[in-house]
Amino acid sequence: MQTVKALVTGAAGFIGSKLCGELLARGWEVAGLDAFTDYYARALKERNLAPLRGRPGFAFHEAWLAEADWAALLDGVSVVFHQAAQAGVRASWGRDFRLYTDWNVLGTQVLLEAARHQPKPPRIVYASSSSVYGERDTFPFYETDRPEPLSPYGVTKLAAEHLCVLYTRNFGLETASLRYFTVYGPGQRPDMAFHKFLRAAFTGGRIPLYGDGEQTRDFTFIADAVEANIAAALHGRPGGVYNIGGGSRVTVNEVLATLARVAEVELNIERLPRQPGDVSHTVADTAAARGELHWEPKVKLEEGLRAEAEYIRQLLAEGL
């Protein structure tokens, strides 16, 4: 059987690095691309890459999306997993918005344009976000709901998602967009809640809690998110948009209680005002992903939190 070649953008990041590892384990040939933006420490991204470097079938390229040699990168590639993005809801306001338009919108358009001109265009699996939905008072969220982002970050993720659909409709480029609902687990970015909560729990620091803690999220374990990407590469309709949620919708207060149990420590919680752009609730209807991608989440929240807790312990032991 012929080896499948994939390109993973954002390969040094949380989801991208785990996806690269799983693809290699399945016998794929993988090219990884990352620019090492300064949103968080490069040392953590290098740690993500360390298990991949030197593995047969893996090649790494450091470049900005808008400046990459796409003809070379896409040569022989069947699937592009487009994970690269400027992350962060709260940081997307103000002067830094330019970073979000450059990375999330322009970078995606450059990739799509390059892909459509390939002799055999690859399928594009795009990492979108539940942030496209915004604030809602009806649940669960369906892909057919009208998107109303509550943050500039969500606006750029939705714009890139629309670009994917446009390139499918106008040029026949096969795309699939995955709306992630709060992905967590080992390797999670340091700005994300579980990472911050666990690090504070183990070091005696304060845990910042924005709002009253009754906001809810649909949490998705990293291994389930990786499986969704691979499923989207193999199945689904061109131009499809899919919710990827773990089925673990709980309040932040319930999460903190679980974290205290997992970490076996008393948490020092600092209550702070709700931040602009934060939505109250997220919950995914995943019927489309289950039916069309043949995907379903498998990892329960407490099991996933135990795995992430062990990862944070390892980071602290390494001085990271």
C-alpha positions as CSV (number, residue, x, y, z in Angstrom):
1,M,0.0,0.0,0.0
2,Q,1.3,3.5,-0.9
3,T,2.3,5.7,2.0
4,V,0.1,8.7,2.6
5,K,1.9,12.0,2.9
6,A,0.5,14.7,5.1
7,L,1.5,18.3,5.9
8,V,0.7,19.5,9.4
9,T,0.8,23.3,10.0
10,G,1.4,24.3,13.6
11,A,3.3,21.1,14.1
12,A,5.1,22.3,17.2
13,G,1.8,23.2,18.9
14,F,-0.5,21.3,21.2
15,I,-2.8,19.6,18.7
16,G,-0.4,19.7,15.8
17,S,2.4,17.8,17.5
18,K,0.1,15.1,18.9
19,L,-1.4,14.7,15.4
20,C,2.0,14.3,13.8
21,G,2.9,11.6,16.3
22,E,-0.3,9.6,15.7
23,L,0.1,9.9,11.9
24,L,3.6,8.6,12.1
25,A,2.5,5.7,14.3
26,R,0.0,4.8,11.5
27,G,2.6,4.7,8.9
28,W,2.0,8.1,7.3
29,E,4.8,10.3,6.0
30,V,4.6,13.7,7.7
31,A,5.9,17.2,7.0
32,G,5.6,19.6,9.9
33,L,5.5,23.4,9.6
34,D,5.7,25.9,12.4
35,A,6.9,29.5,12.8
36,F,7.4,29.5,16.6
37,T,5.4,32.6,17.2
38,D,6.0,34.2,20.7
39,Y,2.5,33.6,22.0
40,Y,4.1,31.2,24.5
41,A,7.6,29.9,25.2
42,R,9.5,28.2,22.4
43,A,10.9,25.7,24.9
44,L,7.5,24.2,25.3
45,K,7.1,23.9,21.6
46,E,10.5,22.3,21.2
47,R,9.5,19.8,23.9
48,N,6.5,19.0,21.8
49,L,8.7,18.4,18.8
50,A,11.4,16.4,20.6
51,P,9.6,13.0,20.2
52,L,9.1,13.7,16.5
53,R,12.6,14.8,15.4
54,G,14.6,12.1,13.9
55,R,11.7,9.7,13.5
56,P,11.6,8.0,10.1
57,G,9.0,9.7,7.8
58,F,9.1,13.1,9.6
59,A,10.5,16.3,8.2
60,F,10.2,19.7,9.9
61,H,10.2,23.1,8.3
62,E,10.3,26.5,10.1
63,A,8.5,29.2,8.2
64,W,5.7,31.7,8.3
65,L,2.5,30.7,6.5
66,A,2.6,33.7,4.2
67,E,6.3,33.2,3.3
68,A,6.5,29.4,3.1
69,D,7.7,27.6,-0.1
70,W,4.3,26.0,-0.7
71,A,5.2,24.3,-4.0
72,A,7.9,22.3,-2.2
73,L,5.8,21.7,1.0
74,L,2.8,20.5,-0.9
75,D,4.6,18.3,-3.3
76,G,3.1,14.8,-3.1
77,V,0.9,15.8,-0.1
78,S,-2.6,14.2,0.0
79,V,-3.9,15.9,3.2
80,V,-3.1,19.2,4.9
81,F,-4.0,19.4,8.6
82,H,-4.1,23.2,9.1
83,Q,-3.7,23.6,12.8
84,A,-1.5,26.8,12.8
85,A,-3.3,29.9,14.2
86,Q,-2.9,32.9,16.4
87,A,-4.7,31.6,19.5
88,G,-6.3,33.4,22.5
89,V,-9.7,35.0,22.9
90,R,-8.7,37.7,25.4
91,A,-5.5,38.7,23.6
92,S,-7.3,39.3,20.3
93,W,-8.6,42.7,21.3
94,G,-6.8,46.0,20.5
95,R,-3.5,46.4,18.7
96,D,-2.7,42.6,18.5
97,F,-5.7,42.0,16.2
98,R,-3.4,42.4,13.2
99,L,-1.7,39.2,14.3
100,Y,-5.0,37.4,14.2
101,T,-5.9,38.6,10.7
102,D,-2.4,37.8,9.4
103,W,-2.2,34.3,10.8
104,N,-5.8,33.1,10.9
105,V,-7.2,34.7,7.8
106,L,-4.4,35.6,5.4
107,G,-2.3,32.5,6.3
108,T,-5.3,30.3,5.6
109,Q,-6.0,32.0,2.3
110,V,-2.4,31.6,1.2
111,L,-2.5,27.9,2.0
112,L,-5.8,27.4,0.1
113,E,-4.6,29.3,-2.9
114,A,-1.4,27.3,-3.1
115,A,-3.3,24.0,-2.6
116,R,-5.8,24.6,-5.4
117,H,-2.9,25.1,-7.9
118,Q,-1.3,21.7,-7.1
119,P,-1.5,19.1,-9.9
120,K,-3.4,16.9,-7.5
121,P,-4.9,19.3,-4.8
122,P,-4.7,17.9,-1.3
123,R,-7.7,17.7,1.1
124,I,-7.6,20.5,3.7
125,V,-8.7,19.8,7.3
126,Y,-9.0,23.1,9.0
127,A,-8.9,23.6,12.8
128,S,-11.8,26.0,13.5
129,S,-13.3,26.8,16.9
130,S,-16.5,26.8,19.0
131,S,-15.7,30.5,19.4
132,V,-17.5,31.1,16.1
133,Y,-20.9,30.5,17.9
134,G,-20.6,33.3,20.4
135,E,-23.1,33.8,23.2
136,R,-26.2,31.7,22.9
137,D,-29.2,30.8,25.1
138,T,-30.2,27.6,23.4
139,F,-28.3,24.3,23.5
140,P,-26.7,22.3,22.1
141,F,-24.9,24.2,19.3
142,Y,-25.6,22.9,15.8
143,E,-23.4,23.5,12.7
144,T,-26.5,25.1,11.1
145,D,-26.8,27.7,13.8
146,R,-26.0,31.3,12.8
147,P,-22.5,32.0,13.9
148,E,-22.2,35.2,16.0
149,P,-18.6,35.4,17.4
150,L,-18.1,37.3,20.7
151,S,-14.4,38.0,20.2
152,P,-12.1,39.2,17.4
153,Y,-10.4,35.7,17.6
154,G,-13.7,34.1,16.8
155,V,-14.3,36.4,13.9
156,T,-11.0,35.4,12.3
157,K,-11.6,31.7,12.8
158,L,-15.0,32.0,11.2
159,A,-13.6,34.0,8.3
160,A,-11.0,31.3,7.6
161,E,-13.7,28.7,7.8
162,H,-15.8,30.6,5.2
163,L,-12.7,30.7,3.0
164,C,-12.4,26.9,3.1
165,V,-16.1,26.6,2.0
166,L,-15.6,29.1,-0.7
167,Y,-12.6,27.3,-2.1
168,T,-14.6,24.1,-2.1
169,R,-17.6,25.7,-3.9
170,N,-15.6,27.7,-6.5
171,F,-12.6,25.5,-7.2
172,G,-13.5,22.0,-6.0
173,L,-10.8,22.0,-3.3
174,E,-11.8,19.4,-0.7
175,T,-12.0,20.9,2.7
176,A,-13.4,20.0,6.1
177,S,-13.6,22.4,9.1
178,L,-13.6,21.1,12.7
179,R,-15.1,23.3,15.3
180,Y,-13.1,22.3,18.4
181,F,-14.8,22.6,21.8
182,T,-12.1,23.3,24.4
183,V,-9.4,20.8,23.7
184,Y,-7.3,19.8,26.8
185,G,-4.7,17.2,27.8
186,P,-1.0,16.6,27.9
187,G,0.8,19.4,25.9
188,Q,-2.0,21.9,26.4
189,R,-0.9,25.6,25.9
190,P,0.1,27.4,29.1
191,D,-2.5,30.1,28.6
192,M,-5.4,27.6,28.8
193,A,-7.4,27.1,31.9
194,F,-6.6,23.5,32.9
195,H,-2.8,24.1,32.4
196,K,-2.9,27.2,34.5
197,F,-5.1,25.6,37.2
198,L,-3.0,22.5,37.6
199,R,0.3,24.5,37.6
200,A,-1.1,26.7,40.3
201,A,-2.4,23.7,42.2
202,F,1.0,22.0,42.3
203,T,2.9,25.2,43.2
204,G,0.6,26.8,45.7
205,G,-0.3,29.6,43.4
206,R,-3.6,31.3,42.9
207,I,-6.0,30.0,40.4
208,P,-7.7,32.9,38.5
209,L,-11.4,32.3,38.0
210,Y,-13.1,34.8,35.7
211,G,-16.8,35.1,36.6
212,D,-18.8,33.1,39.1
213,G,-17.6,29.7,37.9
214,E,-21.1,28.6,36.7
215,Q,-20.1,29.0,33.0
216,T,-20.0,25.7,31.3
217,R,-17.8,24.2,28.6
218,D,-17.8,21.1,26.5
219,F,-14.3,19.7,27.1
220,T,-12.6,17.5,24.4
221,F,-9.5,15.4,25.2
222,I,-6.6,15.7,22.9
223,A,-6.6,12.1,21.7
224,D,-10.2,12.5,20.6
225,A,-9.4,15.7,18.7
226,V,-6.6,14.0,16.9
227,E,-8.9,11.1,15.9
228,A,-11.4,13.7,14.6
229,N,-8.7,15.1,12.3
230,I,-7.8,11.8,10.9
231,A,-11.5,10.9,10.4
232,A,-12.0,14.2,8.6
233,A,-9.1,13.4,6.3
234,L,-10.7,10.1,5.3
235,H,-14.5,10.8,5.4
236,G,-17.0,13.6,5.2
237,R,-18.4,15.8,2.4
238,P,-16.3,18.4,0.8
239,G,-16.9,21.8,2.4
240,G,-18.3,20.1,5.5
241,V,-18.2,21.8,9.0
242,Y,-18.3,19.6,12.1
243,N,-18.6,20.1,15.8
244,I,-15.9,18.3,17.8
245,G,-16.9,18.1,21.4
246,G,-16.1,15.6,24.1
247,G,-19.5,15.3,25.7
248,S,-18.2,16.5,29.0
249,R,-20.1,19.7,29.5
250,V,-19.6,20.8,33.1
251,T,-19.3,24.0,35.1
252,V,-15.9,25.5,35.8
253,N,-16.7,25.1,39.5
254,E,-17.2,21.3,38.9
255,V,-13.9,21.2,37.0
256,L,-12.1,22.8,40.0
257,A,-13.6,20.3,42.3
258,T,-12.3,17.5,40.1
259,L,-8.9,19.1,39.8
260,A,-8.6,19.3,43.5
261,R,-9.3,15.6,43.7
262,V,-6.9,14.7,40.9
263,A,-4.1,16.9,42.3
264,E,-4.9,16.0,45.9
265,V,-4.4,19.6,47.1
266,E,-6.6,22.4,48.3
267,L,-7.0,25.0,45.6
268,N,-6.3,28.7,46.2
269,I,-9.0,30.3,44.0
270,E,-8.8,34.1,43.1
271,R,-12.2,35.3,41.8
272,L,-12.0,37.9,39.1
273,P,-14.5,39.8,36.9
274,R,-15.7,38.1,33.7
275,Q,-13.6,39.1,30.7
276,P,-14.8,40.6,27.4
277,G,-15.2,37.8,24.7
278,D,-15.8,35.0,27.2
279,V,-19.0,33.2,26.5
280,S,-21.2,31.7,29.2
281,H,-21.8,28.2,27.8
282,T,-20.7,25.9,25.1
283,V,-22.1,22.5,24.2
284,A,-21.7,20.6,21.0
285,D,-24.2,18.6,19.0
286,T,-21.8,16.0,17.4
287,A,-24.4,14.1,15.3
288,A,-22.8,15.2,12.0
289,A,-19.3,14.1,13.1
290,R,-20.6,10.8,14.3
291,G,-22.6,10.2,11.2
292,E,-20.4,11.5,8.4
293,L,-16.9,11.2,9.9
294,H,-17.6,8.0,11.9
295,W,-16.1,9.6,14.9
296,E,-17.1,9.8,18.6
297,P,-15.3,10.9,21.7
298,K,-14.0,8.2,24.1
299,V,-12.1,9.9,26.9
300,K,-14.0,11.0,30.0
301,L,-13.1,14.3,31.7
302,E,-11.6,12.9,34.9
303,E,-9.5,10.4,33.0
304,G,-8.2,13.2,30.8
305,L,-7.5,15.6,33.7
306,R,-5.4,12.9,35.4
307,A,-3.3,12.6,32.2
308,E,-2.9,16.4,32.0
309,A,-2.0,16.5,35.7
310,E,0.8,14.1,35.1
311,Y,2.1,16.2,32.2
312,I,2.2,19.3,34.4
313,R,4.1,17.4,37.1
314,Q,6.7,16.5,34.5
315,L,7.0,20.0,33.3
316,L,7.6,21.3,36.8
317,A,10.2,18.6,37.4
318,E,12.0,19.8,34.2
319,G,11.9,23.4,35.3
320,L,9.5,24.4,32.5
